[in-house]
């Protein structure tokens, strides 16, 4: 499969989650997911079972842990890419405070758009505007199928 076909498959799957209601810790297309649940669902569609069990996490988990667990997990299973080189189909992580841990993730759908879920919102495609751009903590590519 070419890289272009691979990225198209990622985006097709991610867009298939559009409208899925936000539910913390869920990852069920159409029924509920959080931001990580969306990425997990795309992983399962591309590769099958998730590569490691996910421990329970609370909405404020990132503030209570000295480690950046989301970035650590992304680095274990995805390939880091330069933020400036991130392309549609890549996973983008965000932190809400400078030098804080990554707390949110999305899938880049265009150079200026992301697909994601957050509390109170269904999975949707939104602008990657200045507020989000200032908070990018890292970018990662799914392994080529």
C-alpha positions, 0 to 999 in steps of 0.5 A: 500500500502506498503512503498516499493510500495509507493516509487516505485510509486513516482519514476515511476511518477517522471521518467515519467517527464523525458525530460519535458522542463524547464519552470519557474512556470509550472507543466505540464508533457511533456510541461514544469516544474521547480523543484517545478513543478516536485514535484507538478506534482508527488503530483497531480498524487499520491493525486489529487489536490495540497493542497494549492495555489501557489503564483507567484514566480520569479526566484530570489524569495528566495534571496528577502525573509527573510523566507525559504518558500520552506522549510516551505511548505515542512514541512506543506505537507511532513514529515521531514526525517533525511538527512542521512536517506533519501531514493529513493522517498524522496524530497530533498531541496538544498540551494546555499549559506550556511545558505541561504534559500532552492532554489531548490528541487529534488526527490531522485531516488537512494542513489547517484542520483536525478530527477530534473529540472533546468533552461536550462535543461529538467527534468533528472536524475543526480548524487547526487555528492559532489557539490549537497551533500554540499548544501542539506538543508533538506529531506522530505517524501511524505505521505503514500498513 
